[in-house]
Amino acid sequence: MSAKPLYEVLSPLGQDPQATGAGPAKISAPPLADLKGKKIALIWTVFANGNIVLEAFADLLSRRYPGMEFVKLPPGRNAKWGQSPERSLTELVRENGIDAAIVAAGC
């Protein structure tokens, strides 16, 4: 007799940290009111062809929102475009004055 596989379904909304006893929920940054003149980081990790997708996003967005600046940002201080993210990514975003980021992540 073979065991039936057990599947777990996860909500894309995640779990409420307060409901699980993990402490107060972290709040994300508020959405930008406008994209005109904003500096957007393009961060490519290990997603196959993610660089192509990011460049396509940059092309489409720059046509729709003139004045946007796109910065190809490595996923960390000692990383190159296309590598797994490092803890220093947050620091790089702040140092480069990034308003928002588009990240292509995967495996």
C-alpha positions, -999 to +999 in steps of 0.1 A: +000+000+000+015+033-011+010+065+009-009+093-008+012+125-013+005+153+011+002+188-004+003+220+015-014+251+001+000+284+009-016+318+006+002+343-016-007+368+011+014+349+036+007+343+073-002+370+097+029+372+120+007+384+149-016+354+145+014+330+146+030+347+176+060+360+156+055+395+167+042+427+149+037+426+112+063+444+091+048+471+069+061+476+034+070+510+020+041+530+008+035+529-030+049+558-050+024+584-060+040+589-094+068+573-114+078+604-134+115+612-127+120+583-103+151+562-101+143+525-105+167+497-097+168+466-120+179+437-099+186+404-116+192+374-095+193+338-107+162+338-129+170+325-164+166+354-189+157+377-161+180+403-176+160+403-208+127+407-189+141+436-168+154+454-199+120+450-215+103+464-184+127+494-185+120+500-221+082+499-217+082+520-185+105+547-199+082+552-229+052+555-205+069+576-179+094+600-194+123+610-171+126+577-153+161+566-146+170+529-146+200+515-127+212+479-132+220+472-096+239+440-085+221+419-059+246+428-032+280+445-025+301+415-036+277+402-062+274+405-100+242+409-120+226+374-122+239+361-088+219+353-056+211+383-034+233+393-005+224+410+028+241+442+015+215+447-012+195+471+011+226+492+017+233+495-021+197+506-027+199+533-001+234+544-013+222+548-049+191+568-040+167+542-055+130+551-053+118+516-063+131+483-076+120+456-101+135+423-091+137+392-114+142+363-089+138+326-094+158+295-099 
